Amino acid sequence: MMTMIAGRLSQAVLLLLVMSVIGFAGIHSVGNPVFNVVNVETATAEDIRNATIALGLDQPLWRQYLLFMGNVVTGNFGTSYIYHLPAFPLVMSKLPATFELALTAMVVAAPCGVLLGLVAGRRQGGTLDRIVLKASVFALSLPSFWLSMMLILIGAIALGWFPSSGRGQTVSFLGQDWSFLTFDGLRHIALPALALAIPKIALIARLARAGTIEVEAQDFIRFCRAKGLPPKRILFGHTLPNISIPIVTIVGMQFGGMLAFAVIVETIFAWPGVGKLLIDSIQLLDRPVVMATLTFVAVVFVGLNALVDLTYAVLDPRVRLST
């Protein structure tokens, strides 16, 4: 077990290093942030040169990267060019909004997807199975921006049940503001969470259905039926545990994806999270904030991958024996 943990950690560190190089080179190859810092109409060449030196952009790219990595070790990602605040704390200040949005969406998506997949797989070829398959294909084909706009059109404009933008009223808990603890906040989070959850429900349902069909055809399930066990007990006590590993994988990866890339949904619903901050920072060439956000995204993905691997070892003893 310790060997597996050490191996996963070494892979995680290497992957983070590679991603930092790619991200740093990519963001520094686009535009010049100096022109967003100084007043272009009144700035002289000397002003631009002084601003370039002040931002450290006069150094070769490799030296800038080494300075960046040296600062990252101490937790310093620099100061935002636009907001004039430390970059990483600025990103972290947006994390609670993104976290509660992603968590709410996954709390809806995971149980619904698993339940639909189990029932559809159990009744393969039936009416419900065909409905689930067709609906999942349709849901996975919907662009997130179109789905978000349709939810606004129906839920906010036509029915008037939910607000179309913003986070709503929040309550402070554990030093952070949370909207899901208030009724107004729940109304605001409903539509963006649903926009994130619908494709995930379809994806999880298809995976659970395929696993259920495979497991239900095995001999130990036939033995359970011959033994006279109730269908619900077979489904939730034997079938579900045997399809749990791929489901855990997809839930972990999709949750990480929502934390990192809920950009379109957050932008359309004006949800003040990490994704919206990333888009705004890219447009303004705010490199410290972009790098802090990309580093956070990389850590989230790598961390969730490692957590999923460790969860494998808990769910399936064969994984522990093979490492």
C-alpha positions in Angstrom: 0.0 0.0 0.0 2.8 2.4 0.9 4.6 1.5 -2.3 1.5 2.4 -4.3 1.1 5.7 -2.5 4.7 6.6 -3.1 4.4 5.8 -6.8 1.3 7.9 -7.2 2.8 10.8 -5.4 6.0 10.7 -7.6 3.8 10.6 -10.8 1.7 13.5 -9.5 4.8 15.7 -8.9 6.1 14.9 -12.4 2.8 15.6 -14.0 2.4 18.9 -12.1 5.9 20.0 -13.3 5.1 19.2 -16.9 1.8 21.1 -16.7 3.5 24.1 -15.2 5.9 24.3 -18.1 3.2 24.0 -20.7 0.9 26.5 -18.9 3.7 29.0 -18.3 4.9 28.9 -21.9 1.4 29.2 -23.3 0.3 32.2 -21.3 3.6 34.0 -21.9 3.3 33.6 -25.6 0.1 35.6 -25.9 0.0 39.4 -25.8 1.8 41.9 -23.6 0.2 42.6 -20.2 2.1 45.9 -19.9 -0.4 47.6 -22.2 -3.2 46.6 -19.8 -1.3 48.1 -16.9 -0.2 51.5 -18.3 -2.4 54.1 -20.0 -1.5 53.4 -23.6 -2.8 56.9 -24.7 -0.5 58.9 -22.4 2.3 56.5 -21.6 5.7 57.1 -23.0 8.3 54.6 -24.2 10.1 55.1 -20.9 6.9 54.4 -18.9 6.4 51.2 -20.8 10.0 50.1 -20.3 9.8 50.8 -16.5 6.5 48.9 -16.3 8.1 46.0 -18.1 11.0 45.9 -15.7 8.7 46.3 -12.7 6.7 43.3 -13.8 9.9 41.2 -14.4 9.0 40.8 -18.1 12.4 42.0 -19.3 13.9 38.7 -18.2 14.4 35.7 -20.6 11.4 33.3 -20.4 13.5 30.5 -18.8 14.6 32.9 -16.0 11.0 34.0 -15.5 10.0 30.4 -15.2 12.7 29.6 -12.6 11.7 32.7 -10.6 8.1 31.6 -10.8 8.8 28.1 -9.6 11.0 29.5 -6.8 8.1 31.7 -5.7 5.6 28.8 -6.0 7.5 26.7 -3.5 6.9 29.4 -0.9 3.2 29.8 -2.0 3.8 33.1 -3.8 2.2 33.4 -7.3 2.8 37.1 -7.5 0.4 40.0 -7.4 -2.4 40.4 -9.9 -1.7 43.1 -12.5 -5.4 44.2 -12.5 -6.7 43.6 -9.0 -3.5 44.4 -7.2 -4.0 41.5 -4.8 -1.9 38.4 -4.2 -2.9 36.0 -7.0 -3.4 32.7 -5.2 -5.5 34.1 -2.3 -7.6 35.8 -5.0 -8.2 32.5 -6.7 -9.0 30.8 -3.4 -11.5 33.6 -2.6 -13.5 32.4 -5.6 -13.2 28.7 -4.8 -16.2 28.4 -2.4 -18.6 29.6 -5.1 -17.2 27.1 -7.6 -17.0 24.3 -5.1 -20.6 24.6 -3.9 -21.8 24.8 -7.5 -19.9 21.7 -8.5 -20.8 19.8 -5.4 -24.5 20.6 -5.8 -24.4 19.5 -9.4 -22.7 16.2 -8.5 -25.0 15.5 -5.5 -27.8 15.6 -8.1 -26.0 13.9 -10.9 -24.4 10.9 -9.2 -27.4 9.3 -7.5 -29.7 10.0 -10.4 -27.3 8.7 -12.9 -26.5 5.5 -11.0 -30.1 4.8 -10.2 -31.2 5.3 -13.9 -28.3 3.2 -15.1 -29.1 0.3 -12.6 -32.7 0.2 -13.5 -32.2 0.5 -17.2 -29.5 -2.2 -17.2 -31.7 -4.5 -15.1 -34.4 -4.1 -17.7 -32.3 -4.2 -20.8 -34.3 -3.8 -24.0 -37.4 -2.6 -22.1 -39.2 0.7 -22.5 -37.3 2.4 -19.7 -34.0 1.2 -21.0 -34.7 2.7 -24.5 -35.9 6.0 -22.9 -32.7 6.3 -20.8 -30.5 5.5 -23.8 -32.2 8.1 -26.1 -32.4 10.7 -23.4 -28.7 10.2 -22.5 -27.6 10.6 -26.1 -29.6 13.8 -26.4 -28.3 15.2 -23.1 -24.7 14.5 -24.0 -25.2 16.2 -27.4 -26.4 19.5 -25.9 -23.8 22.3 -25.9 -23.4 23.7 -22.4 -24.1 27.3 -23.5 -27.3 26.3 -25.3 -28.5 24.2 -22.3 -27.7 27.1 -20.0 -29.7 29.6 -22.1 -32.6 27.2 -22.4 -32.7 26.8 -18.6 -32.7 30.5 -18.2 -35.5 30.9 -20.9 -37.7 28.3 -19.2 -36.9 28.5 -15.5 -36.2 32.2 -15.2 -38.1 34.0 -18.0 -41.1 31.7 -18.9 -41.9 30.3 -15.4 -40.1 32.9 -13.3 -39.2 30.4 -10.6 -35.5 31.0 -10.5 -33.1 34.0 -10.9 -31.1 34.0 -14.1 -27.8 35.3 -12.7 -25.7 36.0 -9.6 -25.2 34.0 -6.4 -27.9 35.4 -4.2 -28.0 35.8 -0.5 -25.1 34.1 1.4 -24.4 33.1 4.9 -21.0 33.0 6.5 -19.9 29.5 7.7 -16.4 28.3 8.6 -15.0 31.7 7.5 -16.6 31.5 4.0 -19.8 32.7 2.4 -22.1 30.0 1.2 -25.3 30.5 -0.8 -26.8 27.0 -0.5 -27.5 27.7 3.2 -30.2 30.3 2.3 -33.4 29.8 0.3 -32.5 32.7 -2.0 -29.1 31.2 -2.6 -30.7 27.8 -3.4 -32.9 29.5 -6.0 -29.8 31.1 -7.6 -27.8 27.9 -7.6 -30.6 25.7 -9.0 -30.2 26.6 -12.7 -26.4 26.6 -13.0 -26.2 23.4 -11.0 -28.8 21.8 -13.3 -26.9 22.9 -16.4 -23.8 21.1 -15.0 -25.7 18.1 -13.8 -27.7 17.1 -16.8 -24.8 15.9 -19.0 -23.2 14.2 -16.0 -26.4 12.3 -15.3 -26.4 11.0 -18.8 -22.8 10.0 -18.7 -23.0 8.2 -15.4 -26.3 6.5 -16.4 -24.8 5.0 -19.5 -21.7 3.8 -17.6 -23.8 2.3 -14.8 -26.1 0.7 -17.4 -23.3 -1.0 -19.2 -21.8 -2.3 -16.0 -25.1 -3.5 -14.8 -25.7 -5.5 -18.0 -22.2 -7.1 -17.7 -22.5 -8.0 -14.0 -26.1 -9.2 -14.2 -25.0 -11.9 -16.7 -22.5 -13.4 -14.4 -22.9 -16.6 -12.5 -22.9 -15.2 -8.9 -26.0 -13.0 -9.8 -27.8 -16.1 -11.1 -26.9 -17.9 -7.8 -28.3 -15.0 -5.8 -31.5 -15.2 -7.7 -31.6 -19.0 -7.3 -31.1 -18.5 -3.6 -34.2 -16.4 -3.5 -32.7 -13.0 -2.6 -35.0 -10.0 -3.2 -34.3 -8.2 -6.5 -33.5 -4.9 -4.7 -31.0 -6.6 -2.5 -29.3 -8.2 -5.5 -29.3 -4.9 -7.3 -27.9 -2.7 -4.5 -26.1 -5.3 -2.5 -24.3 -7.2 -5.2 -24.6 -5.5 -8.6 -23.8 -1.9 -7.4 -20.6 -2.8 -5.5 -19.3 -4.6 -8.6 -19.7 -1.6 -10.9 -18.5 0.9 -8.3 -14.9 1.3 -9.5 -15.7 2.8 -13.0 -18.4 4.9 -11.4 -16.1 6.3 -8.8 -13.6 7.1 -11.5 -16.0 9.0 -13.6 -17.6 10.8 -10.7 -14.1 11.9 -9.4 -13.0 13.1 -12.8 -16.2 14.8 -13.7 -16.2 16.6 -10.3 -12.7 17.8 -11.0 -13.8 18.9 -14.4 -16.6 20.9 -13.0 -14.3 22.6 -10.4 -11.8 23.5 -13.2 -13.9 24.1 -16.3 -17.3 25.3 -15.3 -16.3 28.4 -17.3 -19.2 28.6 -19.7 -21.9 28.0 -17.1 -20.3 30.4 -14.6 -20.0 33.1 -17.3 -23.6 32.7 -18.6 -25.1 32.7 -15.1 -22.6 35.4 -13.8 -21.6 33.0 -11.1 -18.6 34.5 -9.3 -16.4 31.4 -9.3 -12.9 30.3 -10.4 -14.0 29.7 -14.0 -15.3 33.2 -14.5 -12.1 34.6 -12.9 -10.0 32.6 -15.3 -11.8 33.9 -18.4 -11.6 37.5 -17.1 -7.9 37.1 -16.3 -7.1 35.6 -19.7 -8.9 38.5 -21.5 -6.9 41.0 -19.4 -3.6 39.1 -19.7 -3.4 38.9 -15.9 -0.6 36.3 -15.9 -0.2 35.8 -12.1 -3.9 35.1 -11.7 -4.0 32.8 -14.8 -1.0 30.8 -13.6 -2.4 30.6 -10.0 -5.7 29.3 -11.5 -4.0 26.8 -13.8 -1.9 25.5 -11.0 -5.0 25.1 -8.9 -6.7 23.2 -11.7 -3.7 20.9 -12.2 -3.5 20.2 -8.5 -7.2 19.4 -8.4 -7.0 16.9 -11.3 -3.9 15.2 -10.1 -5.2 15.1 -6.5 -8.5 13.6 -7.6 -6.7 11.1 -9.8 -4.6 10.0 -6.8 -7.6 9.9 -4.6 -9.5 7.7 -7.1 -6.5 5.3 -7.3 -6.4 5.0 -3.5 -10.2 4.5 -3.5 -9.7 1.6 -5.9 -7.5 -0.1 -3.3 -10.2 0.3 -0.7 -13.0 -0.9 -3.0 -11.1 -3.8 -4.6 -8.5 -5.7 -2.6 -7.0 -7.0 -5.9 -5.6 -3.6 -6.6 -3.6 -3.7 -3.3 -2.3 -7.1 -4.1 -1.1 -6.1 -7.5 1.0 -3.2 -6.3 
